[in-house]
Amino acid sequence: MQFAIDYLAALKKALDGLRPEDIGTAVSWMKKARDRGRFIYVCGNGGSASIASQMVVDLLKGASYGHEKRFKVIALADSVATITAYANDVNYECVFAEQLRNFAGEGDVLIAISGSGNSPNVLRAVEYANTIGCRTIALTQSGGGALKDLANLTLGVPATHMGRLEDSFFVLTHILMYAFMERAVE
């Protein structure tokens, strides 16, 4: 019982450290991309890849179905064949950036999720996206990692515990999606 109390208290502290004004900026960038027919790409590894996939589902269905304006969004970790081909034939660091080279353009948005903030394949994707005029948003820990300084906007979580980071990433993606799903933003 005490473990649950302590875990929830630490999670509440992490959530209390999120910056609503930065979340609002991310929502406005997503709205602009949607309204201009631009794409949103989301990437991450492991649990972050699952969070990215869930975000894409909610944007494609929940925030688009029944709406006049619809999202164009792709989870870069969802094509196992593409990822394993690049990882095997080139290297794992390029698996997201190479996909962006095929699809991404100026005005698109890349949402990069990394608990450590140091995932080389996520960093390469953000670096490439920055060079072509994509807006880049990082979901990562606020206290460390190269990603927080590389992205145009960081939604930083004040935690280092991977479970609480991933819990917070889910909350962040739900806020971003439900702003559209509940029509707080049209």
C-alpha positions as CSV (number, residue, x, y, z in Angstrom):
1,M,0.0,0.0,0.0
2,Q,2.8,2.5,0.9
3,F,4.4,1.9,-2.5
4,A,1.3,2.9,-4.3
5,I,0.9,6.0,-2.2
6,D,4.6,7.0,-2.8
7,Y,4.3,6.3,-6.5
8,L,1.2,8.3,-7.0
9,A,2.7,11.2,-4.9
10,A,5.8,11.2,-7.1
11,L,3.6,11.1,-10.3
12,K,1.5,14.0,-9.0
13,K,4.7,16.0,-8.4
14,A,5.8,15.3,-12.0
15,L,2.5,16.3,-13.5
16,D,2.4,19.4,-11.4
17,G,5.7,20.4,-13.0
18,L,4.3,20.4,-16.5
19,R,4.1,23.8,-18.2
20,P,0.5,24.5,-19.6
21,E,1.8,27.4,-21.7
22,D,4.2,25.0,-23.6
23,I,1.4,22.5,-24.0
24,G,-0.7,25.3,-25.5
25,T,2.1,26.1,-28.0
26,A,2.2,22.5,-29.0
27,V,-1.6,22.5,-29.6
28,S,-1.3,25.6,-31.7
29,W,1.4,24.1,-33.8
30,M,-0.6,20.9,-34.3
31,K,-3.7,23.0,-35.3
32,K,-1.7,25.0,-37.8
33,A,-0.3,21.8,-39.3
34,R,-3.8,20.3,-39.5
35,D,-5.3,23.5,-41.0
36,R,-2.6,23.7,-43.7
37,G,-2.8,20.1,-44.6
38,R,0.6,19.4,-43.3
39,F,1.7,16.1,-41.6
40,I,2.5,15.3,-38.0
41,Y,5.1,12.6,-37.4
42,V,5.6,10.9,-34.0
43,C,8.5,8.7,-33.0
44,G,10.0,7.0,-30.0
45,N,11.5,3.6,-28.9
46,G,10.0,1.0,-26.7
47,G,7.3,2.4,-24.4
48,S,7.7,5.7,-26.2
49,A,6.9,4.0,-29.5
50,S,3.7,2.6,-28.0
51,I,2.8,6.1,-26.7
52,A,3.5,7.5,-30.2
53,S,1.3,4.8,-31.8
54,Q,-1.6,5.5,-29.4
55,M,-1.3,9.2,-30.1
56,V,-1.6,8.6,-33.8
57,V,-4.7,6.4,-33.3
58,D,-6.4,9.1,-31.3
59,L,-5.5,11.9,-33.8
60,L,-6.5,9.9,-36.9
61,K,-9.8,8.7,-35.4
62,G,-10.7,10.6,-32.2
63,A,-9.6,14.0,-33.3
64,S,-10.6,13.6,-37.0
65,Y,-13.7,11.4,-37.2
66,G,-16.7,13.7,-37.5
67,H,-14.6,16.8,-37.8
68,E,-14.4,18.9,-40.9
69,K,-10.7,19.3,-40.5
70,R,-8.7,16.1,-40.2
71,F,-5.2,15.2,-39.1
72,K,-2.5,13.7,-41.3
73,V,-0.3,11.8,-38.9
74,I,2.2,9.0,-39.1
75,A,3.9,7.0,-36.3
76,L,7.4,6.3,-37.6
77,A,7.8,3.3,-35.3
78,D,4.8,1.4,-36.8
79,S,6.4,-0.1,-39.9
80,V,8.5,-3.0,-38.5
81,A,9.6,-4.0,-41.9
82,T,11.0,-0.5,-42.7
83,I,12.7,-0.1,-39.3
84,T,14.3,-3.5,-39.4
85,A,15.4,-3.0,-43.0
86,Y,17.2,0.2,-42.2
87,A,18.5,-1.2,-38.9
88,N,19.9,-4.3,-40.6
89,D,21.2,-2.7,-43.8
90,V,22.3,0.8,-42.6
91,N,22.1,1.3,-38.8
92,Y,19.5,1.8,-36.1
93,E,20.3,5.5,-35.7
94,C,18.7,6.4,-39.1
95,V,15.4,4.5,-38.8
96,F,13.3,7.6,-38.2
97,A,15.3,10.2,-40.1
98,E,15.3,8.2,-43.3
99,Q,11.5,7.9,-43.2
100,L,11.3,11.6,-42.8
101,R,13.5,12.1,-45.8
102,N,10.8,10.3,-47.9
103,F,7.8,12.2,-46.5
104,A,8.5,15.3,-44.4
105,G,8.5,18.9,-45.6
106,E,8.5,22.5,-44.3
107,G,5.6,23.2,-42.1
108,D,5.2,19.6,-40.9
109,V,5.5,18.8,-37.2
110,L,7.7,16.1,-35.6
111,I,6.8,14.9,-32.1
112,A,9.8,13.1,-30.6
113,I,9.3,11.0,-27.4
114,S,12.3,9.9,-25.4
115,G,12.5,9.2,-21.7
116,S,16.3,9.5,-21.6
117,G,16.4,12.3,-24.1
118,N,19.5,10.7,-25.6
119,S,18.1,8.1,-28.1
120,P,20.3,8.4,-31.1
121,N,17.6,7.6,-33.7
122,V,15.2,10.1,-32.1
123,L,18.0,12.8,-32.0
124,R,18.8,12.2,-35.7
125,A,15.1,12.6,-36.7
126,V,14.9,15.9,-34.8
127,E,18.1,17.1,-36.3
128,Y,16.9,16.3,-39.8
129,A,13.4,17.8,-39.2
130,N,15.0,21.0,-38.0
131,T,17.0,21.4,-41.2
132,I,14.0,21.2,-43.5
133,G,11.7,23.6,-41.6
134,C,9.6,21.1,-39.5
135,R,8.6,22.3,-36.1
136,T,9.9,19.8,-33.5
137,I,8.3,19.0,-30.2
138,A,10.1,16.9,-27.6
139,L,8.4,14.9,-24.8
140,T,11.3,14.1,-22.5
141,Q,12.6,14.6,-19.0
142,S,13.2,18.3,-18.2
143,G,16.5,17.7,-16.4
144,G,18.7,16.0,-18.9
145,G,19.3,14.6,-22.3
146,A,20.3,16.2,-25.6
147,L,16.7,16.2,-26.9
148,K,15.4,18.9,-24.7
149,D,17.8,21.4,-26.2
150,L,17.6,20.1,-29.8
151,A,13.8,20.4,-30.2
152,N,12.1,23.7,-31.0
153,L,9.7,23.1,-28.1
154,T,10.2,20.8,-25.1
155,L,7.4,19.4,-23.0
156,G,9.7,18.5,-20.2
157,V,8.7,16.2,-17.3
158,P,10.5,16.8,-14.0
159,A,11.2,13.2,-13.4
160,T,13.8,10.5,-14.2
161,H,11.8,7.4,-13.3
162,M,10.9,5.8,-16.6
163,G,7.4,4.7,-15.3
164,R,6.5,8.2,-14.2
165,L,8.0,9.6,-17.4
166,E,5.8,7.3,-19.5
167,D,2.8,8.0,-17.4
168,S,3.3,11.7,-17.9
169,F,3.9,11.3,-21.6
170,F,0.5,9.6,-21.9
171,V,-1.1,12.5,-20.0
172,L,0.6,15.0,-22.3
173,T,-0.5,13.2,-25.5
174,H,-4.0,13.0,-24.1
175,I,-4.1,16.7,-23.4
176,L,-2.8,17.4,-26.9
177,M,-5.4,15.1,-28.5
178,Y,-8.4,15.9,-26.3
179,A,-8.0,19.6,-27.0
180,F,-9.2,18.6,-30.5
181,M,-11.4,15.6,-29.6
182,E,-13.4,17.7,-27.1
183,R,-13.4,20.6,-29.5
184,A,-11.6,23.0,-27.1
185,V,-9.7,23.9,-30.3
186,E,-11.5,24.0,-33.7
